[in-house]
């Protein structure tokens, strides 16, 4: 299942989200919204944003408990 993190350089919330995803062993494709025009138009300042299978799962400040819950739901639906 594809995980995508929309992010931007210099964004401390984005850096925290990347660290949290890495800590939980999640390999997400990272898209810089400033380098990708369509992502920039879609999300603007709303970063970080985690998409799972094309659906926004989390955005803004990631809460670790919510991330764990979202990942568990995604993994169950994958099985």
mmCIF file of the N, C-alpha and C atoms, coordinates in Angstrom:
data_MODEL
# 
_entry.id   MODEL 
# 
loop_
_atom_site.group_PDB 
_atom_site.id 
_atom_site.type_symbol 
_atom_site.label_atom_id 
_atom_site.label_alt_id 
_atom_site.label_comp_id 
_atom_site.label_asym_id 
_atom_site.label_entity_id 
_atom_site.label_seq_id 
_atom_site.pdbx_PDB_ins_code 
_atom_site.Cartn_x 
_atom_site.Cartn_y 
_atom_site.Cartn_z 
_atom_site.occupancy 
_atom_site.B_iso_or_equiv 
_atom_site.pdbx_formal_charge 
_atom_site.auth_seq_id 
_atom_site.auth_comp_id 
_atom_site.auth_asym_id 
_atom_site.auth_atom_id 
_atom_site.pdbx_PDB_model_num 
ATOM 1   N N  . UNK A 1 1  ? 0.846  -1.171 0.000  1.00 0.00 ? 1  UNK A N  1 
ATOM 2   C CA . UNK A 1 1  ? 0.000  0.000  0.000  1.00 0.00 ? 1  UNK A CA 1 
ATOM 3   C C  . UNK A 1 1  ? 0.888  1.228  0.000  1.00 0.00 ? 1  UNK A C  1 
ATOM 4   N N  . UNK A 1 2  ? 0.609  2.179  -0.866 1.00 0.00 ? 2  UNK A N  1 
ATOM 5   C CA . UNK A 1 2  ? 1.484  3.349  -0.967 1.00 0.00 ? 2  UNK A CA 1 
ATOM 6   C C  . UNK A 1 2  ? 1.223  4.390  0.130  1.00 0.00 ? 2  UNK A C  1 
ATOM 7   N N  . UNK A 1 3  ? 2.312  4.778  0.758  1.00 0.00 ? 3  UNK A N  1 
ATOM 8   C CA . UNK A 1 3  ? 2.289  5.845  1.754  1.00 0.00 ? 3  UNK A CA 1 
ATOM 9   C C  . UNK A 1 3  ? 3.024  7.033  1.154  1.00 0.00 ? 3  UNK A C  1 
ATOM 10  N N  . UNK A 1 4  ? 2.421  8.216  1.211  1.00 0.00 ? 4  UNK A N  1 
ATOM 11  C CA . UNK A 1 4  ? 3.049  9.424  0.683  1.00 0.00 ? 4  UNK A CA 1 
ATOM 12  C C  . UNK A 1 4  ? 2.984  10.493 1.756  1.00 0.00 ? 4  UNK A C  1 
ATOM 13  N N  . UNK A 1 5  ? 4.133  11.120 1.989  1.00 0.00 ? 5  UNK A N  1 
ATOM 14  C CA . UNK A 1 5  ? 4.206  12.241 2.924  1.00 0.00 ? 5  UNK A CA 1 
ATOM 15  C C  . UNK A 1 5  ? 4.464  13.498 2.117  1.00 0.00 ? 5  UNK A C  1 
ATOM 16  N N  . UNK A 1 6  ? 3.534  14.438 2.169  1.00 0.00 ? 6  UNK A N  1 
ATOM 17  C CA . UNK A 1 6  ? 3.708  15.742 1.530  1.00 0.00 ? 6  UNK A CA 1 
ATOM 18  C C  . UNK A 1 6  ? 4.355  16.653 2.558  1.00 0.00 ? 6  UNK A C  1 
ATOM 19  N N  . UNK A 1 7  ? 5.432  17.293 2.133  1.00 0.00 ? 7  UNK A N  1 
ATOM 20  C CA . UNK A 1 7  ? 6.291  18.001 3.062  1.00 0.00 ? 7  UNK A CA 1 
ATOM 21  C C  . UNK A 1 7  ? 6.884  19.225 2.380  1.00 0.00 ? 7  UNK A C  1 
ATOM 22  N N  . UNK A 1 8  ? 7.645  20.013 3.131  1.00 0.00 ? 8  UNK A N  1 
ATOM 23  C CA . UNK A 1 8  ? 8.426  21.096 2.537  1.00 0.00 ? 8  UNK A CA 1 
ATOM 24  C C  . UNK A 1 8  ? 9.689  21.288 3.341  1.00 0.00 ? 8  UNK A C  1 
ATOM 25  N N  . UNK A 1 9  ? 10.722 21.733 2.670  1.00 0.00 ? 9  UNK A N  1 
ATOM 26  C CA . UNK A 1 9  ? 12.008 21.969 3.324  1.00 0.00 ? 9  UNK A CA 1 
ATOM 27  C C  . UNK A 1 9  ? 11.864 23.081 4.357  1.00 0.00 ? 9  UNK A C  1 
ATOM 28  N N  . UNK A 1 10 ? 12.542 22.890 5.490  1.00 0.00 ? 10 UNK A N  1 
ATOM 29  C CA . UNK A 1 10 ? 12.540 23.899 6.533  1.00 0.00 ? 10 UNK A CA 1 
ATOM 30  C C  . UNK A 1 10 ? 11.315 23.868 7.439  1.00 0.00 ? 10 UNK A C  1 
ATOM 31  N N  . UNK A 1 11 ? 10.448 22.904 7.249  1.00 0.00 ? 11 UNK A N  1 
ATOM 32  C CA . UNK A 1 11 ? 9.221  22.784 8.053  1.00 0.00 ? 11 UNK A CA 1 
ATOM 33  C C  . UNK A 1 11 ? 9.503  21.842 9.224  1.00 0.00 ? 11 UNK A C  1 
ATOM 34  N N  . UNK A 1 12 ? 9.496  22.386 10.449 1.00 0.00 ? 12 UNK A N  1 
ATOM 35  C CA . UNK A 1 12 ? 9.820  21.538 11.601 1.00 0.00 ? 12 UNK A CA 1 
ATOM 36  C C  . UNK A 1 12 ? 8.768  20.461 11.835 1.00 0.00 ? 12 UNK A C  1 
ATOM 37  N N  . UNK A 1 13 ? 7.513  20.746 11.555 1.00 0.00 ? 13 UNK A N  1 
ATOM 38  C CA . UNK A 1 13 ? 6.480  19.712 11.704 1.00 0.00 ? 13 UNK A CA 1 
ATOM 39  C C  . UNK A 1 13 ? 6.697  18.579 10.696 1.00 0.00 ? 13 UNK A C  1 
ATOM 40  N N  . UNK A 1 14 ? 7.150  18.939 9.502  1.00 0.00 ? 14 UNK A N  1 
ATOM 41  C CA . UNK A 1 14 ? 7.432  17.934 8.472  1.00 0.00 ? 14 UNK A CA 1 
ATOM 42  C C  . UNK A 1 14 ? 8.601  17.051 8.899  1.00 0.00 ? 14 UNK A C  1 
ATOM 43  N N  . UNK A 1 15 ? 9.627  17.671 9.462  1.00 0.00 ? 15 UNK A N  1 
ATOM 44  C CA . UNK A 1 15 ? 10.778 16.902 9.946  1.00 0.00 ? 15 UNK A CA 1 
ATOM 45  C C  . UNK A 1 15 ? 10.369 15.957 11.070 1.00 0.00 ? 15 UNK A C  1 
ATOM 46  N N  . UNK A 1 16 ? 9.523  16.437 11.977 1.00 0.00 ? 16 UNK A N  1 
ATOM 47  C CA . UNK A 1 16 ? 9.036  15.577 13.062 1.00 0.00 ? 16 UNK A CA 1 
ATOM 48  C C  . UNK A 1 16 ? 8.216  14.424 12.502 1.00 0.00 ? 16 UNK A C  1 
ATOM 49  N N  . UNK A 1 17 ? 7.386  14.699 11.509 1.00 0.00 ? 17 UNK A N  1 
ATOM 50  C CA . UNK A 1 17 ? 6.563  13.647 10.901 1.00 0.00 ? 17 UNK A CA 1 
ATOM 51  C C  . UNK A 1 17 ? 7.448  12.595 10.236 1.00 0.00 ? 17 UNK A C  1 
ATOM 52  N N  . UNK A 1 18 ? 8.467  13.034 9.497  1.00 0.00 ? 18 UNK A N  1 
ATOM 53  C CA . UNK A 1 18 ? 9.387  12.087 8.862  1.00 0.00 ? 18 UNK A CA 1 
ATOM 54  C C  . UNK A 1 18 ? 10.084 11.222 9.898  1.00 0.00 ? 18 UNK A C  1 
ATOM 55  N N  . UNK A 1 19 ? 10.546 11.841 10.989 1.00 0.00 ? 19 UNK A N  1 
ATOM 56  C CA . UNK A 1 19 ? 11.206 11.079 12.058 1.00 0.00 ? 19 UNK A CA 1 
ATOM 57  C C  . UNK A 1 19 ? 10.262 10.054 12.671 1.00 0.00 ? 19 UNK A C  1 
ATOM 58  N N  . UNK A 1 20 ? 9.013  10.454 12.902 1.00 0.00 ? 20 UNK A N  1 
ATOM 59  C CA . UNK A 1 20 ? 8.030  9.565  13.514 1.00 0.00 ? 20 UNK A CA 1 
ATOM 60  C C  . UNK A 1 20 ? 7.730  8.384  12.592 1.00 0.00 ? 20 UNK A C  1 
ATOM 61  N N  . UNK A 1 21 ? 7.571  8.663  11.289 1.00 0.00 ? 21 UNK A N  1 
ATOM 62  C CA . UNK A 1 21 ? 7.312  7.591  10.336 1.00 0.00 ? 21 UNK A CA 1 
ATOM 63  C C  . UNK A 1 21 ? 8.481  6.622  10.283 1.00 0.00 ? 21 UNK A C  1 
ATOM 64  N N  . UNK A 1 22 ? 9.679  7.165  10.266 1.00 0.00 ? 22 UNK A N  1 
ATOM 65  C CA . UNK A 1 22 ? 10.879 6.330  10.247 1.00 0.00 ? 22 UNK A CA 1 
ATOM 66  C C  . UNK A 1 22 ? 10.972 5.470  11.497 1.00 0.00 ? 22 UNK A C  1 
ATOM 67  N N  . UNK A 1 23 ? 10.692 6.062  12.655 1.00 0.00 ? 23 UNK A N  1 
ATOM 68  C CA . UNK A 1 23 ? 10.736 5.334  13.923 1.00 0.00 ? 23 UNK A CA 1 
ATOM 69  C C  . UNK A 1 23 ? 9.792  4.136  13.898 1.00 0.00 ? 23 UNK A C  1 
ATOM 70  N N  . UNK A 1 24 ? 8.650  4.293  13.242 1.00 0.00 ? 24 UNK A N  1 
ATOM 71  C CA . UNK A 1 24 ? 7.659  3.213  13.178 1.00 0.00 ? 24 UNK A CA 1 
ATOM 72  C C  . UNK A 1 24 ? 7.860  2.310  11.957 1.00 0.00 ? 24 UNK A C  1 
ATOM 73  N N  . UNK A 1 25 ? 9.006  2.471  11.288 1.00 0.00 ? 25 UNK A N  1 
ATOM 74  C CA . UNK A 1 25 ? 9.346  1.582  10.179 1.00 0.00 ? 25 UNK A CA 1 
ATOM 75  C C  . UNK A 1 25 ? 8.538  1.794  8.920  1.00 0.00 ? 25 UNK A C  1 
ATOM 76  N N  . UNK A 1 26 ? 7.993  2.961  8.760  1.00 0.00 ? 26 UNK A N  1 
ATOM 77  C CA . UNK A 1 26 ? 7.163  3.237  7.589  1.00 0.00 ? 26 UNK A CA 1 
ATOM 78  C C  . UNK A 1 26 ? 7.996  3.909  6.507  1.00 0.00 ? 26 UNK A C  1 
ATOM 79  N N  . UNK A 1 27 ? 8.076  3.284  5.363  1.00 0.00 ? 27 UNK A N  1 
ATOM 80  C CA . UNK A 1 27 ? 8.784  3.859  4.220  1.00 0.00 ? 27 UNK A CA 1 
ATOM 81  C C  . UNK A 1 27 ? 7.764  4.602  3.367  1.00 0.00 ? 27 UNK A C  1 
ATOM 82  N N  . UNK A 1 28 ? 7.776  5.923  3.474  1.00 0.00 ? 28 UNK A N  1 
ATOM 83  C CA . UNK A 1 28 ? 6.838  6.737  2.711  1.00 0.00 ? 28 UNK A CA 1 
ATOM 84  C C  . UNK A 1 28 ? 7.602  7.509  1.645  1.00 0.00 ? 28 UNK A C  1 
ATOM 85  N N  . UNK A 1 29 ? 6.991  7.645  0.487  1.00 0.00 ? 29 UNK A N  1 
ATOM 86  C CA . UNK A 1 29 ? 7.540  8.539  -0.524 1.00 0.00 ? 29 UNK A CA 1 
ATOM 87  C C  . UNK A 1 29 ? 7.320  9.959  -0.015 1.00 0.00 ? 29 UNK A C  1 
ATOM 88  N N  . UNK A 1 30 ? 8.351  10.788 -0.089 1.00 0.00 ? 30 UNK A N  1 
ATOM 89  C CA . UNK A 1 30 ? 8.252  12.168 0.388  1.00 0.00 ? 30 UNK A CA 1 
ATOM 90  C C  . UNK A 1 30 ? 8.185  13.094 -0.824 1.00 0.00 ? 30 UNK A C  1 
ATOM 91  N N  . UNK A 1 31 ? 7.122  13.884 -0.877 1.00 0.00 ? 31 UNK A N  1 
ATOM 92  C CA . UNK A 1 31 ? 6.913  14.835 -1.967 1.00 0.00 ? 31 UNK A CA 1 
ATOM 93  C C  . UNK A 1 31 ? 7.041  16.241 -1.400 1.00 0.00 ? 31 UNK A C  1 
ATOM 94  N N  . UNK A 1 32 ? 7.958  17.021 -1.959 1.00 0.00 ? 32 UNK A N  1 
ATOM 95  C CA . UNK A 1 32 ? 8.132  18.417 -1.557 1.00 0.00 ? 32 UNK A CA 1 
ATOM 96  C C  . UNK A 1 32 ? 7.080  19.247 -2.287 1.00 0.00 ? 32 UNK A C  1 
ATOM 97  N N  . UNK A 1 33 ? 6.157  19.837 -1.549 1.00 0.00 ? 33 UNK A N  1 
ATOM 98  C CA . UNK A 1 33 ? 5.062  20.583 -2.169 1.00 0.00 ? 33 UNK A CA 1 
ATOM 99  C C  . UNK A 1 33 ? 5.546  21.838 -2.884 1.00 0.00 ? 33 UNK A C  1 
ATOM 100 N N  . UNK A 1 34 ? 6.744  22.315 -2.543 1.00 0.00 ? 34 UNK A N  1 
ATOM 101 C CA . UNK A 1 34 ? 7.283  23.489 -3.230 1.00 0.00 ? 34 UNK A CA 1 
ATOM 102 C C  . UNK A 1 34 ? 7.939  23.107 -4.559 1.00 0.00 ? 34 UNK A C  1 
ATOM 103 N N  . UNK A 1 35 ? 8.312  21.855 -4.710 1.00 0.00 ? 35 UNK A N  1 
ATOM 104 C CA . UNK A 1 35 ? 8.959  21.391 -5.938 1.00 0.00 ? 35 UNK A CA 1 
ATOM 105 C C  . UNK A 1 35 ? 7.969  20.728 -6.890 1.00 0.00 ? 35 UNK A C  1 
ATOM 106 N N  . UNK A 1 36 ? 6.799  20.379 -6.390 1.00 0.00 ? 36 UNK A N  1 
ATOM 107 C CA . UNK A 1 36 ? 5.776  19.700 -7.192 1.00 0.00 ? 36 UNK A CA 1 
ATOM 108 C C  . UNK A 1 36 ? 4.562  20.626 -7.277 1.00 0.00 ? 36 UNK A C  1 
ATOM 109 N N  . UNK A 1 37 ? 4.367  21.225 -8.434 1.00 0.00 ? 37 UNK A N  1 
ATOM 110 C CA . UNK A 1 37 ? 3.300  22.218 -8.601 1.00 0.00 ? 37 UNK A CA 1 
ATOM 111 C C  . UNK A 1 37 ? 1.916  21.716 -8.252 1.00 0.00 ? 37 UNK A C  1 
ATOM 112 N N  . UNK A 1 38 ? 1.584  20.483 -8.661 1.00 0.00 ? 38 UNK A N  1 
ATOM 113 C CA . UNK A 1 38 ? 0.239  19.978 -8.367 1.00 0.00 ? 38 UNK A CA 1 
ATOM 114 C C  . UNK A 1 38 ? 0.061  19.712 -6.878 1.00 0.00 ? 38 UNK A C  1 
ATOM 115 N N  . UNK A 1 39 ? 1.113  19.218 -6.221 1.00 0.00 ? 39 UNK A N  1 
ATOM 116 C CA . UNK A 1 39 ? 1.029  18.994 -4.771 1.00 0.00 ? 39 UNK A CA 1 
ATOM 117 C C  . UNK A 1 39 ? 0.947  20.327 -4.043 1.00 0.00 ? 39 UNK A C  1 
ATOM 118 N N  . UNK A 1 40 ? 1.702  21.317 -4.513 1.00 0.00 ? 40 UNK A N  1 
ATOM 119 C CA . UNK A 1 40 ? 1.651  22.646 -3.909 1.00 0.00 ? 40 UNK A CA 1 
ATOM 120 C C  . UNK A 1 40 ? 0.273  23.262 -4.040 1.00 0.00 ? 40 UNK A C  1 
ATOM 121 N N  . UNK A 1 41 ? -0.343 23.107 -5.204 1.00 0.00 ? 41 UNK A N  1 
ATOM 122 C CA . UNK A 1 41 ? -1.686 23.638 -5.410 1.00 0.00 ? 41 UNK A CA 1 
ATOM 123 C C  . UNK A 1 41 ? -2.709 22.900 -4.555 1.00 0.00 ? 41 UNK A C  1 
ATOM 124 N N  . UNK A 1 42 ? -2.490 21.624 -4.371 1.00 0.00 ? 42 UNK A N  1 
ATOM 125 C CA . UNK A 1 42 ? -3.440 20.805 -3.608 1.00 0.00 ? 42 UNK A CA 1 
ATOM 126 C C  . UNK A 1 42 ? -3.362 21.056 -2.105 1.00 0.00 ? 42 UNK A C  1 
ATOM 127 N N  . UNK A 1 43 ? -2.126 21.182 -1.580 1.00 0.00 ? 43 UNK A N  1 
ATOM 128 C CA . UNK A 1 43 ? -1.969 21.273 -0.132 1.00 0.00 ? 43 UNK A CA 1 
ATOM 129 C C  . UNK A 1 43 ? -1.547 22.643 0.383  1.00 0.00 ? 43 UNK A C  1 
ATOM 130 N N  . UNK A 1 44 ? -0.938 23.471 -0.459 1.00 0.00 ? 44 UNK A N  1 
ATOM 131 C CA . UNK A 1 44 ? -0.532 24.805 -0.028 1.00 0.00 ? 44 UNK A CA 1 
ATOM 132 C C  . UNK A 1 44 ? 0.290  24.762 1.250  1.00 0.00 ? 44 UNK A C  1 
ATOM 133 N N  . UNK A 1 45 ? -0.203 25.395 2.295  1.00 0.00 ? 45 UNK A N  1 
ATOM 134 C CA . UNK A 1 45 ? 0.495  25.438 3.581  1.00 0.00 ? 45 UNK A CA 1 
ATOM 135 C C  . UNK A 1 45 ? 0.125  24.284 4.501  1.00 0.00 ? 45 UNK A C  1 
ATOM 136 N N  . UNK A 1 46 ? -0.788 23.414 4.066  1.00 0.00 ? 46 UNK A N  1 
ATOM 137 C CA . UNK A 1 46 ? -1.260 22.294 4.899  1.00 0.00 ? 46 UNK A CA 1 
ATOM 138 C C  . UNK A 1 46 ? -0.268 21.143 4.890  1.00 0.00 ? 46 UNK A C  1 
ATOM 139 N N  . UNK A 1 47 ? 0.874  21.312 5.483  1.00 0.00 ? 47 UNK A N  1 
ATOM 140 C CA . UNK A 1 47 ? 1.852  20.233 5.564  1.00 0.00 ? 47 UNK A CA 1 
ATOM 141 C C  . UNK A 1 47 ? 2.304  20.083 7.000  1.00 0.00 ? 47 UNK A C  1 
ATOM 142 N N  . UNK A 1 48 ? 2.748  18.917 7.395  1.00 0.00 ? 48 UNK A N  1 
ATOM 143 C CA . UNK A 1 48 ? 2.829  17.686 6.627  1.00 0.00 ? 48 UNK A CA 1 
ATOM 144 C C  . UNK A 1 48 ? 1.463  17.036 6.436  1.00 0.00 ? 48 UNK A C  1 
ATOM 145 N N  . UNK A 1 49 ? 1.374  16.254 5.386  1.00 0.00 ? 49 UNK A N  1 
ATOM 146 C CA . UNK A 1 49 ? 0.162  15.488 5.095  1.00 0.00 ? 49 UNK A CA 1 
ATOM 147 C C  . UNK A 1 49 ? 0.592  14.060 4.763  1.00 0.00 ? 49 UNK A C  1 
ATOM 148 N N  . UNK A 1 50 ? -0.005 13.094 5.437  1.00 0.00 ? 50 UNK A N  1 
ATOM 149 C CA . UNK A 1 50 ? 0.246  11.684 5.146  1.00 0.00 ? 50 UNK A CA 1 
ATOM 150 C C  . UNK A 1 50 ? -0.953 11.125 4.410  1.00 0.00 ? 50 UNK A C  1 
ATOM 151 N N  . UNK A 1 51 ? -0.691 10.584 3.223  1.00 0.00 ? 51 UNK A N  1 
ATOM 152 C CA . UNK A 1 51 ? -1.721 9.895  2.463  1.00 0.00 ? 51 UNK A CA 1 
ATOM 153 C C  . UNK A 1 51 ? -1.442 8.407  2.479  1.00 0.00 ? 51 UNK A C  1 
ATOM 154 N N  . UNK A 1 52 ? -2.505 7.648  2.630  1.00 0.00 ? 52 UNK A N  1 
ATOM 155 C CA . UNK A 1 52 ? -2.415 6.193  2.544  1.00 0.00 ? 52 UNK A CA 1 
ATOM 156 C C  . UNK A 1 52 ? -3.383 5.767  1.453  1.00 0.00 ? 52 UNK A C  1 
ATOM 157 N N  . UNK A 1 53 ? -2.851 5.141  0.411  1.00 0.00 ? 53 UNK A N  1 
ATOM 158 C CA . UNK A 1 53 ? -3.666 4.736  -0.743 1.00 0.00 ? 53 UNK A CA 1 
ATOM 159 C C  . UNK A 1 53 ? -4.479 5.896  -1.308 1.00 0.00 ? 53 UNK A C  1 
ATOM 160 N N  . UNK A 1 54 ? -3.863 7.075  -1.358 1.00 0.00 ? 54 UNK A N  1 
ATOM 161 C CA . UNK A 1 54 ? -4.512 8.233  -1.961 1.00 0.00 ? 54 UNK A CA 1 
ATOM 162 C C  . UNK A 1 54 ? -5.505 8.959  -1.077 1.00 0.00 ? 54 UNK A C  1 
ATOM 163 N N  . UNK A 1 55 ? -5.636 8.531  0.165  1.00 0.00 ? 55 UNK A N  1 
ATOM 164 C CA . UNK A 1 55 ? -6.575 9.159  1.101  1.00 0.00 ? 55 UNK A CA 1 
ATOM 165 C C  . UNK A 1 55 ? -5.779 9.842  2.206  1.00 0.00 ? 55 UNK A C  1 
ATOM 166 N N  . UNK A 1 56 ? -6.120 11.104 2.490  1.00 0.00 ? 56 UNK A N  1 
ATOM 167 C CA . UNK A 1 56 ? -5.433 11.825 3.559  1.00 0.00 ? 56 UNK A CA 1 
ATOM 168 C C  . UNK A 1 56 ? -5.755 11.163 4.893  1.00 0.00 ? 56 UNK A C  1 
ATOM 169 N N  . UNK A 1 57 ? -4.697 10.734 5.592  1.00 0.00 ? 57 UNK A N  1 
ATOM 170 C CA . UNK A 1 57 ? -4.865 10.061 6.879  1.00 0.00 ? 57 UNK A CA 1 
ATOM 171 C C  . UNK A 1 57 ? -4.537 10.994 8.044  1.00 0.00 ? 57 UNK A C  1 
ATOM 172 N N  . UNK A 1 58 ? -3.504 11.820 7.881  1.00 0.00 ? 58 UNK A N  1 
ATOM 173 C CA . UNK A 1 58 ? -3.086 12.755 8.923  1.00 0.00 ? 58 UNK A CA 1 
ATOM 174 C C  . UNK A 1 58 ? -2.570 14.024 8.268  1.00 0.00 ? 58 UNK A C  1 
ATOM 175 N N  . UNK A 1 59 ? -2.730 15.141 8.969  1.00 0.00 ? 59 UNK A N  1 
ATOM 176 C CA . UNK A 1 59 ? -2.116 16.373 8.498  1.00 0.00 ? 59 UNK A CA 1 
ATOM 177 C C  . UNK A 1 59 ? -1.841 17.293 9.673  1.00 0.00 ? 59 UNK A C  1 
ATOM 178 N N  . UNK A 1 60 ? -0.885 18.176 9.461  1.00 0.00 ? 60 UNK A N  1 
ATOM 179 C CA . UNK A 1 60 ? -0.495 19.102 10.529 1.00 0.00 ? 60 UNK A CA 1 
ATOM 180 C C  . UNK A 1 60 ? 0.419  18.407 11.519 1.00 0.00 ? 60 UNK A C  1 
ATOM 181 N N  . UNK A 1 61 ? 0.294  18.749 12.766 1.00 0.00 ? 61 UNK A N  1 
ATOM 182 C CA . UNK A 1 61 ? 1.109  18.128 13.815 1.00 0.00 ? 61 UNK A CA 1 
ATOM 183 C C  . UNK A 1 61 ? 0.647  16.692 14.015 1.00 0.00 ? 61 UNK A C  1 
ATOM 184 N N  . UNK A 1 62 ? 1.536  15.722 13.754 1.00 0.00 ? 62 UNK A N  1 
ATOM 185 C CA . UNK A 1 62 ? 1.188  14.309 13.894 1.00 0.00 ? 62 UNK A CA 1 
ATOM 186 C C  . UNK A 1 62 ? 1.222  13.913 15.363 1.00 0.00 ? 62 UNK A C  1 
ATOM 187 N N  . UNK A 1 63 ? 0.140  13.301 15.820 1.00 0.00 ? 63 UNK A N  1 
ATOM 188 C CA . UNK A 1 63 ? 0.072  12.735 17.157 1.00 0.00 ? 63 UNK A CA 1 
ATOM 189 C C  . UNK A 1 63 ? 0.486  11.267 17.029 1.00 0.00 ? 63 UNK A C  1 
ATOM 190 N N  . UNK A 1 64 ? 1.455  10.848 17.824 1.00 0.00 ? 64 UNK A N  1 
ATOM 191 C CA . UNK A 1 64 ? 1.990  9.493  17.667 1.00 0.00 ? 64 UNK A CA 1 
ATOM 192 C C  . UNK A 1 64 ? 0.931  8.416  17.896 1.00 0.00 ? 64 UNK A C  1 
ATOM 193 N N  . UNK A 1 65 ? 0.069  8.608  18.877 1.00 0.00 ? 65 UNK A N  1 
ATOM 194 C CA . UNK A 1 65 ? -0.983 7.607  19.106 1.00 0.00 ? 65 UNK A CA 1 
ATOM 195 C C  . UNK A 1 65 ? -1.917 7.514  17.910 1.00 0.00 ? 65 UNK A C  1 
ATOM 196 N N  . UNK A 1 66 ? -2.233 8.663  17.316 1.00 0.00 ? 66 UNK A N  1 
ATOM 197 C CA . UNK A 1 66 ? -3.107 8.658  16.145 1.00 0.00 ? 66 UNK A CA 1 
ATOM 198 C C  . UNK A 1 66 ? -2.406 8.004  14.955 1.00 0.00 ? 66 UNK A C  1 
ATOM 199 N N  . UNK A 1 67 ? -1.108 8.254  14.797 1.00 0.00 ? 67 UNK A N  1 
ATOM 200 C CA . UNK A 1 67 ? -0.345 7.604  13.729 1.00 0.00 ? 67 UNK A CA 1 
ATOM 201 C C  . UNK A 1 67 ? -0.372 6.092  13.894 1.00 0.00 ? 67 UNK A C  1 
ATOM 202 N N  . UNK A 1 68 ? -0.137 5.616  15.090 1.00 0.00 ? 68 UNK A N  1 
ATOM 203 C CA . UNK A 1 68 ? -0.147 4.171  15.352 1.00 0.00 ? 68 UNK A CA 1 
ATOM 204 C C  . UNK A 1 68 ? -1.529 3.589  15.034 1.00 0.00 ? 68 UNK A C  1 
ATOM 205 N N  . UNK A 1 69 ? -2.585 4.296  15.418 1.00 0.00 ? 69 UNK A N  1 
ATOM 206 C CA . UNK A 1 69 ? -3.949 3.841  15.142 1.00 0.00 ? 69 UNK A CA 1 
ATOM 207 C C  . UNK A 1 69 ? -4.203 3.777  13.635 1.00 0.00 ? 69 UNK A C  1 
ATOM 208 N N  . UNK A 1 70 ? -3.807 4.832  12.915 1.00 0.00 ? 70 UNK A N  1 
ATOM 209 C CA . UNK A 1 70 ? -4.009 4.892  11.465 1.00 0.00 ? 70 UNK A CA 1 
ATOM 210 C C  . UNK A 1 70 ? -3.245 3.769  10.770 1.00 0.00 ? 70 UNK A C  1 
ATOM 211 N N  . UNK A 1 71 ? -2.017 3.524  11.202 1.00 0.00 ? 71 UNK A N  1 
ATOM 212 C CA . UNK A 1 71 ? -1.219 2.448  10.599 1.00 0.00 ? 71 UNK A CA 1 
ATOM 213 C C  . UNK A 1 71 ? -1.833 1.080  10.866 1.00 0.00 ? 71 UNK A C  1 
ATOM 214 N N  . UNK A 1 72 ? -2.349 0.874  12.072 1.00 0.00 ? 72 UNK A N  1 
ATOM 215 C CA . UNK A 1 72 ? -2.975 -0.407 12.401 1.00 0.00 ? 72 UNK A CA 1 
ATOM 216 C C  . UNK A 1 72 ? -4.209 -0.638 11.538 1.00 0.00 ? 72 UNK A C  1 
ATOM 217 N N  . UNK A 1 73 ? -5.021 0.384  11.339 1.00 0.00 ? 73 UNK A N  1 
ATOM 218 C CA . UNK A 1 73 ? -6.210 0.266  10.496 1.00 0.00 ? 73 UNK A CA 1 
ATOM 219 C C  . UNK A 1 73 ? -5.800 -0.031 9.060  1.00 0.00 ? 73 UNK A C  1 
ATOM 220 N N  . UNK A 1 74 ? -4.791 0.679  8.564  1.00 0.00 ? 74 UNK A N  1 
ATOM 221 C CA . UNK A 1 74 ? -4.325 0.471  7.187  1.00 0.00 ? 74 UNK A CA 1 
ATOM 222 C C  . UNK A 1 74 ? -3.799 -0.938 6.988  1.00 0.00 ? 74 UNK A C  1 
ATOM 223 N N  . UNK A 1 75 ? -3.064 -1.426 7.957  1.00 0.00 ? 75 UNK A N  1 
ATOM 224 C CA . UNK A 1 75 ? -2.505 -2.781 7.850  1.00 0.00 ? 75 UNK A CA 1 
ATOM 225 C C  . UNK A 1 75 ? -3.589 -3.848 7.918  1.00 0.00 ? 75 UNK A C  1 
ATOM 226 N N  . UNK A 1 76 ? -4.607 -3.605 8.749  1.00 0.00 ? 76 UNK A N  1 
ATOM 227 C CA . UNK A 1 76 ? -5.721 -4.572 8.815  1.00 0.00 ? 76 UNK A CA 1 
ATOM 228 C C  . UNK A 1 76 ? -6.499 -4.605 7.506  1.00 0.00 ? 76 UNK A C  1 
ATOM 229 N N  . UNK A 1 77 ? -6.701 -3.448 6.905  1.00 0.00 ? 77 UNK A N  1 
ATOM 230 C CA . UNK A 1 77 ? -7.464 -3.418 5.665  1.00 0.00 ? 77 UNK A CA 1 
ATOM 231 C C  . UNK A 1 77 ? -6.670 -3.999 4.498  1.00 0.00 ? 77 UNK A C  1 
ATOM 232 N N  . UNK A 1 78 ? -5.350 -4.029 4.638  1.00 0.00 ? 78 UNK A N  1 
ATOM 233 C CA . UNK A 1 78 ? -4.483 -4.606 3.614  1.00 0.00 ? 78 UNK A CA 1 
ATOM 234 C C  . UNK A 1 78 ? -4.543 -6.124 3.632  1.00 0.00 ? 78 UNK A C  1 
ATOM 235 N N  . UNK A 1 79 ? -4.769 -6.691 4.799  1.00 0.00 ? 79 UNK A N  1 
ATOM 236 C CA . UNK A 1 79 ? -4.754 -8.160 4.949  1.00 0.00 ? 79 UNK A CA 1 
ATOM 237 C C  . UNK A 1 79 ? -5.974 -8.826 4.383  1.00 0.00 ? 79 UNK A C  1 
# 
